[in-house]
Amino acid sequence: MGDQIKPDRNLDCVGLYCPEPVFRTRQEIDKLAVGEVLEVIADDPASEEDIPRLVKRLGLELLEMHKEKDQFRFIIKKIK
């Protein structure tokens, strides 16, 4: 991807399992200013559903989500 989004913060949750990736993602989101972007990398299979669910519940924007090998990459924007 040539036009890749540059996150303001990065969160590495590799090796952590439910509920830890969601808990840590929420902590990082709370630190973001409106308009900032968070990148989350996780390898917990539950993250594929849990992180988008959290984003929706908090009224954030999921800019990108994809899986590479056994890892998920989420790009989340704080919009309010």
N, CA, C and O atoms as CSV, one atom per row, in Angstrom:
chain,resi,resn,atom,element,x,y,z
A,1,MET,N,N,0.835,-1.185,0.000
A,1,MET,CA,C,0.000,0.000,0.000
A,1,MET,C,C,0.876,1.243,0.000
A,1,MET,O,O,1.593,1.487,0.971
A,2,GLY,N,N,0.836,2.014,-1.040
A,2,GLY,CA,C,1.645,3.199,-1.134
A,2,GLY,C,C,1.133,4.359,-0.296
A,2,GLY,O,O,1.923,5.179,0.172
A,3,ASP,N,N,-0.173,4.439,-0.100
A,3,ASP,CA,C,-0.779,5.546,0.623
A,3,ASP,C,C,-1.229,5.082,2.004
A,3,ASP,O,O,-2.406,5.181,2.353
A,4,GLN,N,N,-0.293,4.585,2.769
A,4,GLN,CA,C,-0.606,3.995,4.068
A,4,GLN,C,C,-0.815,5.070,5.137
A,4,GLN,O,O,-0.116,6.083,5.157
A,5,ILE,N,N,-1.773,4.840,6.014
A,5,ILE,CA,C,-2.097,5.757,7.099
A,5,ILE,C,C,-0.987,5.702,8.143
A,5,ILE,O,O,-0.535,4.622,8.523
A,6,LYS,N,N,-0.551,6.872,8.603
A,6,LYS,CA,C,0.473,6.963,9.628
A,6,LYS,C,C,-0.198,7.136,10.994
A,6,LYS,O,O,-0.788,8.183,11.260
A,7,PRO,N,N,-0.115,6.119,11.862
A,7,PRO,CA,C,-0.752,6.244,13.176
A,7,PRO,C,C,0.007,7.197,14.099
A,7,PRO,O,O,1.222,7.363,13.985
A,8,ASP,N,N,-0.736,7.817,15.013
A,8,ASP,CA,C,-0.136,8.675,16.034
A,8,ASP,C,C,0.418,7.838,17.190
A,8,ASP,O,O,1.378,8.232,17.853
A,9,ARG,N,N,-0.197,6.687,17.416
A,9,ARG,CA,C,0.236,5.762,18.477
A,9,ARG,C,C,0.188,4.341,17.951
A,9,ARG,O,O,-0.599,4.017,17.061
A,10,ASN,N,N,1.044,3.494,18.516
A,10,ASN,CA,C,1.076,2.077,18.162
A,10,ASN,C,C,0.918,1.257,19.427
A,10,ASN,O,O,1.474,1.589,20.473
A,11,LEU,N,N,0.147,0.176,19.316
A,11,LEU,CA,C,-0.067,-0.721,20.446
A,11,LEU,C,C,0.198,-2.149,19.989
A,11,LEU,O,O,-0.472,-2.656,19.089
A,12,ASP,N,N,1.169,-2.786,20.608
A,12,ASP,CA,C,1.531,-4.171,20.291
A,12,ASP,C,C,0.913,-5.099,21.332
A,12,ASP,O,O,1.335,-5.115,22.488
A,13,CYS,N,N,-0.085,-5.869,20.916
A,13,CYS,CA,C,-0.763,-6.817,21.802
A,13,CYS,C,C,-0.433,-8.268,21.442
A,13,CYS,O,O,-1.140,-9.185,21.859
A,14,VAL,N,N,0.631,-8.476,20.673
A,14,VAL,CA,C,1.028,-9.826,20.273
A,14,VAL,C,C,1.410,-10.620,21.520
A,14,VAL,O,O,2.197,-10.170,22.353
A,15,GLY,N,N,0.826,-11.814,21.621
A,15,GLY,CA,C,1.091,-12.674,22.765
A,15,GLY,C,C,0.101,-12.496,23.907
A,15,GLY,O,O,0.148,-13.236,24.890
A,16,LEU,N,N,-0.796,-11.519,23.784
A,16,LEU,CA,C,-1.807,-11.282,24.817
A,16,LEU,C,C,-3.140,-11.865,24.360
A,16,LEU,O,O,-3.470,-11.842,23.174
A,17,TYR,N,N,-3.888,-12.378,25.307
A,17,TYR,CA,C,-5.168,-13.007,24.973
A,17,TYR,C,C,-6.307,-12.379,25.742
A,17,TYR,O,O,-6.115,-11.738,26.775
A,18,CYS,N,N,-7.494,-12.580,25.211
A,18,CYS,CA,C,-8.726,-12.006,25.724
A,18,CYS,C,C,-8.777,-12.101,27.249
A,18,CYS,O,O,-8.529,-13.161,27.824
A,19,PRO,N,N,-9.098,-10.998,27.885
A,19,PRO,CA,C,-9.585,-9.714,27.374
A,19,PRO,C,C,-8.492,-8.647,27.226
A,19,PRO,O,O,-8.798,-7.485,26.962
A,20,GLU,N,N,-7.260,-9.022,27.388
A,20,GLU,CA,C,-6.161,-8.049,27.448
A,20,GLU,C,C,-6.046,-7.133,26.218
A,20,GLU,O,O,-5.877,-5.928,26.404
A,21,PRO,N,N,-6.127,-7.632,24.967
A,21,PRO,CA,C,-6.031,-6.717,23.822
A,21,PRO,C,C,-7.126,-5.641,23.815
A,21,PRO,O,O,-6.852,-4.487,23.484
A,22,VAL,N,N,-8.334,-6.001,24.170
A,22,VAL,CA,C,-9.438,-5.037,24.209
A,22,VAL,C,C,-9.211,-4.036,25.340
A,22,VAL,O,O,-9.409,-2.835,25.158
A,23,PHE,N,N,-8.803,-4.522,26.488
A,23,PHE,CA,C,-8.547,-3.663,27.643
A,23,PHE,C,C,-7.456,-2.636,27.328
A,23,PHE,O,O,-7.613,-1.448,27.607
A,24,ARG,N,N,-6.361,-3.102,26.750
A,24,ARG,CA,C,-5.243,-2.200,26.425
A,24,ARG,C,C,-5.595,-1.235,25.287
A,24,ARG,O,O,-5.168,-0.081,25.284
A,25,THR,N,N,-6.380,-1.727,24.319
A,25,THR,CA,C,-6.830,-0.853,23.238
A,25,THR,C,C,-7.675,0.279,23.812
A,25,THR,O,O,-7.507,1.436,23.425
A,26,ARG,N,N,-8.568,-0.041,24.716
A,26,ARG,CA,C,-9.414,0.984,25.347
A,26,ARG,C,C,-8.555,2.002,26.103
A,26,ARG,O,O,-8.825,3.201,26.039
A,27,GLN,N,N,-7.541,1.545,26.806
A,27,GLN,CA,C,-6.658,2.457,27.536
A,27,GLN,C,C,-5.963,3.429,26.575
A,27,GLN,O,O,-5.870,4.624,26.857
A,28,GLU,N,N,-5.480,2.917,25.453
A,28,GLU,CA,C,-4.789,3.766,24.482
A,28,GLU,C,C,-5.751,4.742,23.803
A,28,GLU,O,O,-5.394,5.894,23.559
A,29,ILE,N,N,-6.958,4.289,23.501
A,29,ILE,CA,C,-7.965,5.159,22.888
A,29,ILE,C,C,-8.263,6.335,23.809
A,29,ILE,O,O,-8.425,7.466,23.350
A,30,ASP,N,N,-8.335,6.067,25.108
A,30,ASP,CA,C,-8.621,7.131,26.066
A,30,ASP,C,C,-7.526,8.199,26.079
A,30,ASP,O,O,-7.788,9.336,26.470
A,31,LYS,N,N,-6.316,7.859,25.664
A,31,LYS,CA,C,-5.195,8.806,25.633
A,31,LYS,C,C,-5.165,9.637,24.349
A,31,LYS,O,O,-4.479,10.657,24.281
A,32,LEU,N,N,-5.913,9.196,23.333
A,32,LEU,CA,C,-5.906,9.887,22.043
A,32,LEU,C,C,-6.710,11.185,22.088
A,32,LEU,O,O,-7.717,11.283,22.790
A,33,ALA,N,N,-6.251,12.170,21.334
A,33,ALA,CA,C,-7.044,13.372,21.096
A,33,ALA,C,C,-7.953,13.087,19.893
A,33,ALA,O,O,-7.665,12.205,19.084
A,34,VAL,N,N,-9.038,13.834,19.786
A,34,VAL,CA,C,-9.933,13.684,18.640
A,34,VAL,C,C,-9.130,13.912,17.362
A,34,VAL,O,O,-8.382,14.883,17.246
A,35,GLY,N,N,-9.301,12.994,16.404
A,35,GLY,CA,C,-8.603,13.073,15.132
A,35,GLY,C,C,-7.336,12.237,15.072
A,35,GLY,O,O,-6.798,12.003,13.990
A,36,GLU,N,N,-6.851,11.782,16.232
A,36,GLU,CA,C,-5.643,10.958,16.232
A,36,GLU,C,C,-5.970,9.515,15.866
A,36,GLU,O,O,-7.111,9.067,15.976
A,37,VAL,N,N,-4.932,8.801,15.427
A,37,VAL,CA,C,-5.082,7.443,14.909
A,37,VAL,C,C,-4.207,6.480,15.721
A,37,VAL,O,O,-3.057,6.775,16.045
A,38,LEU,N,N,-4.792,5.327,16.035
A,38,LEU,CA,C,-4.115,4.273,16.787
A,38,LEU,C,C,-3.981,3.032,15.908
A,38,LEU,O,O,-4.936,2.620,15.250
A,39,GLU,N,N,-2.789,2.446,15.905
A,39,GLU,CA,C,-2.564,1.165,15.246
A,39,GLU,C,C,-2.458,0.092,16.327
A,39,GLU,O,O,-1.682,0.233,17.273
A,40,VAL,N,N,-3.236,-0.973,16.187
A,40,VAL,CA,C,-3.191,-2.099,17.116
A,40,VAL,C,C,-2.796,-3.346,16.341
A,40,VAL,O,O,-3.383,-3.656,15.304
A,41,ILE,N,N,-1.798,-4.058,16.850
A,41,ILE,CA,C,-1.389,-5.345,16.285
A,41,ILE,C,C,-1.680,-6.401,17.347
A,41,ILE,O,O,-1.261,-6.263,18.496
A,42,ALA,N,N,-2.396,-7.453,16.961
A,42,ALA,CA,C,-2.762,-8.507,17.907
A,42,ALA,C,C,-2.760,-9.854,17.198
A,42,ALA,O,O,-2.980,-9.941,15.990
A,43,ASP,N,N,-2.506,-10.902,17.975
A,43,ASP,CA,C,-2.561,-12.249,17.392
A,43,ASP,C,C,-3.602,-13.141,18.070
A,43,ASP,O,O,-3.702,-14.327,17.757
A,44,ASP,N,N,-4.367,-12.579,18.987
A,44,ASP,CA,C,-5.454,-13.324,19.621
A,44,ASP,C,C,-6.588,-13.462,18.609
A,44,ASP,O,O,-7.097,-12.447,18.133
A,45,PRO,N,N,-7.001,-14.680,18.263
A,45,PRO,CA,C,-8.088,-14.856,17.285
A,45,PRO,C,C,-9.368,-14.102,17.652
A,45,PRO,O,O,-10.107,-13.674,16.766
A,46,ALA,N,N,-9.633,-13.937,18.940
A,46,ALA,CA,C,-10.839,-13.216,19.376
A,46,ALA,C,C,-10.782,-11.737,19.005
A,46,ALA,O,O,-11.820,-11.082,18.917
A,47,SER,N,N,-9.588,-11.208,18.789
A,47,SER,CA,C,-9.433,-9.792,18.436
A,47,SER,C,C,-10.142,-9.443,17.136
A,47,SER,O,O,-10.600,-8.314,16.963
A,48,GLU,N,N,-10.235,-10.389,16.235
A,48,GLU,CA,C,-10.865,-10.142,14.930
A,48,GLU,C,C,-12.297,-9.629,15.096
A,48,GLU,O,O,-12.765,-8.821,14.294
A,49,GLU,N,N,-12.982,-10.091,16.124
A,49,GLU,CA,C,-14.343,-9.622,16.399
A,49,GLU,C,C,-14.375,-8.599,17.526
A,49,GLU,O,O,-15.150,-7.643,17.480
A,50,ASP,N,N,-13.533,-8.798,18.542
A,50,ASP,CA,C,-13.584,-7.954,19.740
A,50,ASP,C,C,-13.186,-6.503,19.493
A,50,ASP,O,O,-13.852,-5.592,19.985
A,51,ILE,N,N,-12.121,-6.277,18.745
A,51,ILE,CA,C,-11.650,-4.909,18.522
A,51,ILE,C,C,-12.669,-4.111,17.684
A,51,ILE,O,O,-13.019,-2.997,18.075
A,52,PRO,N,N,-13.157,-4.642,16.545
A,52,PRO,CA,C,-14.187,-3.889,15.806
A,52,PRO,C,C,-15.443,-3.623,16.639
A,52,PRO,O,O,-16.067,-2.571,16.503
A,53,ARG,N,N,-15.809,-4.564,17.493
A,53,ARG,CA,C,-16.981,-4.378,18.364
A,53,ARG,C,C,-16.738,-3.215,19.335
A,53,ARG,O,O,-17.627,-2.393,19.560
A,54,LEU,N,N,-15.541,-3.151,19.902
A,54,LEU,CA,C,-15.176,-2.051,20.806
A,54,LEU,C,C,-15.221,-0.716,20.062
A,54,LEU,O,O,-15.769,0.263,20.568
A,55,VAL,N,N,-14.648,-0.681,18.868
A,55,VAL,CA,C,-14.617,0.534,18.055
A,55,VAL,C,C,-16.038,1.029,17.793
A,55,VAL,O,O,-16.318,2.219,17.935
A,56,LYS,N,N,-16.917,0.136,17.420
A,56,LYS,CA,C,-18.312,0.502,17.141
A,56,LYS,C,C,-19.004,1.011,18.404
A,56,LYS,O,O,-19.707,2.020,18.372
A,57,ARG,N,N,-18.800,0.306,19.513
A,57,ARG,CA,C,-19.447,0.675,20.768
A,57,ARG,C,C,-19.010,2.064,21.241
A,57,ARG,O,O,-19.808,2.806,21.815
A,58,LEU,N,N,-17.743,2.413,21.000
A,58,LEU,CA,C,-17.215,3.702,21.444
A,58,LEU,C,C,-17.466,4.828,20.432
A,58,LEU,O,O,-17.142,5.984,20.705
A,59,GLY,N,N,-18.035,4.502,19.273
A,59,GLY,CA,C,-18.322,5.507,18.268
A,59,GLY,C,C,-17.079,6.014,17.557
A,59,GLY,O,O,-17.000,7.184,17.182
A,60,LEU,N,N,-16.108,5.127,17.374
A,60,LEU,CA,C,-14.863,5.464,16.692
A,60,LEU,C,C,-14.950,5.012,15.245
A,60,LEU,O,O,-15.961,4.444,14.829
A,61,GLU,N,N,-13.904,5.257,14.481
A,61,GLU,CA,C,-13.875,4.853,13.083
A,61,GLU,C,C,-12.769,3.832,12.861
A,61,GLU,O,O,-11.605,4.095,13.163
A,62,LEU,N,N,-13.131,2.669,12.332
A,62,LEU,CA,C,-12.159,1.638,11.977
A,62,LEU,C,C,-11.737,1.915,10.537
A,62,LEU,O,O,-12.462,1.606,9.591
A,63,LEU,N,N,-10.560,2.499,10.391
A,63,LEU,CA,C,-10.082,2.895,9.063
A,63,LEU,C,C,-9.581,1.701,8.271
A,63,LEU,O,O,-9.698,1.662,7.047
A,64,GLU,N,N,-9.026,0.736,8.974
A,64,GLU,CA,C,-8.409,-0.403,8.287
A,64,GLU,C,C,-8.349,-1.594,9.233
A,64,GLU,O,O,-8.145,-1.445,10.438
A,65,MET,N,N,-8.532,-2.777,8.659
A,65,MET,CA,C,-8.364,-4.016,9.410
A,65,MET,C,C,-7.931,-5.074,8.418
A,65,MET,O,O,-8.601,-5.304,7.411
A,66,HIS,N,N,-6.816,-5.717,8.701
A,66,HIS,CA,C,-6.447,-6.850,7.857
A,66,HIS,C,C,-5.594,-7.838,8.635
A,66,HIS,O,O,-5.016,-7.528,9.677
A,67,LYS,N,N,-5.543,-9.036,8.081
A,67,LYS,CA,C,-4.819,-10.127,8.724
A,67,LYS,C,C,-3.604,-10.467,7.868
A,67,LYS,O,O,-3.703,-10.632,6.652
A,68,GLU,N,N,-2.461,-10.568,8.530
A,68,GLU,CA,C,-1.233,-11.021,7.884
A,68,GLU,C,C,-0.703,-12.192,8.697
A,68,GLU,O,O,-0.361,-12.046,9.870
A,69,LYS,N,N,-0.640,-13.334,8.069
A,69,LYS,CA,C,-0.247,-14.567,8.754
A,69,LYS,C,C,-1.162,-14.762,9.952
A,69,LYS,O,O,-2.369,-14.926,9.772
A,70,ASP,N,N,-0.630,-14.752,11.166
A,70,ASP,CA,C,-1.466,-14.964,12.353
A,70,ASP,C,C,-1.719,-13.674,13.128
A,70,ASP,O,O,-2.130,-13.718,14.287
A,71,GLN,N,N,-1.478,-12.537,12.500
A,71,GLN,CA,C,-1.645,-11.265,13.198
A,71,GLN,C,C,-2.701,-10.396,12.526
A,71,GLN,O,O,-2.862,-10.398,11.305
A,72,PHE,N,N,-3.407,-9.662,13.361
A,72,PHE,CA,C,-4.404,-8.708,12.893
A,72,PHE,C,C,-3.852,-7.306,13.083
A,72,PHE,O,O,-3.180,-7.024,14.075
A,73,ARG,N,N,-4.136,-6.429,12.127
A,73,ARG,CA,C,-3.725,-5.031,12.210
A,73,ARG,C,C,-4.990,-4.178,12.110
A,73,ARG,O,O,-5.754,-4.277,11.150
A,74,PHE,N,N,-5.183,-3.349,13.114
A,74,PHE,CA,C,-6.343,-2.463,13.159
A,74,PHE,C,C,-5.850,-1.022,13.168
A,74,PHE,O,O,-4.908,-0.694,13.890
A,75,ILE,N,N,-6.474,-0.162,12.374
A,75,ILE,CA,C,-6.192,1.263,12.368
A,75,ILE,C,C,-7.489,1.951,12.796
A,75,ILE,O,O,-8.508,1.873,12.111
A,76,ILE,N,N,-7.424,2.628,13.947
A,76,ILE,CA,C,-8.608,3.188,14.583
A,76,ILE,C,C,-8.440,4.696,14.710
A,76,ILE,O,O,-7.393,5.177,15.146
A,77,LYS,N,N,-9.478,5.442,14.326
A,77,LYS,CA,C,-9.449,6.909,14.454
A,77,LYS,C,C,-10.460,7.365,15.484
A,77,LYS,O,O,-11.622,6.959,15.461
A,78,LYS,N,N,-9.997,8.219,16.393
A,78,LYS,CA,C,-10.897,8.793,17.397
A,78,LYS,C,C,-11.608,9.980,16.748
A,78,LYS,O,O,-10.968,10.962,16.371
A,79,ILE,N,N,-12.922,9.888,16.620
A,79,ILE,CA,C,-13.680,10.931,15.926
A,79,ILE,C,C,-14.572,11.755,16.849
A,79,ILE,O,O,-15.235,12.695,16.412
A,80,LYS,N,N,-14.579,11.389,18.132
A,80,LYS,CA,C,-15.359,12.227,19.075
A,80,LYS,C,C,-14.794,12.099,20.458
A,80,LYS,O,O,-15.301,12.719,21.393
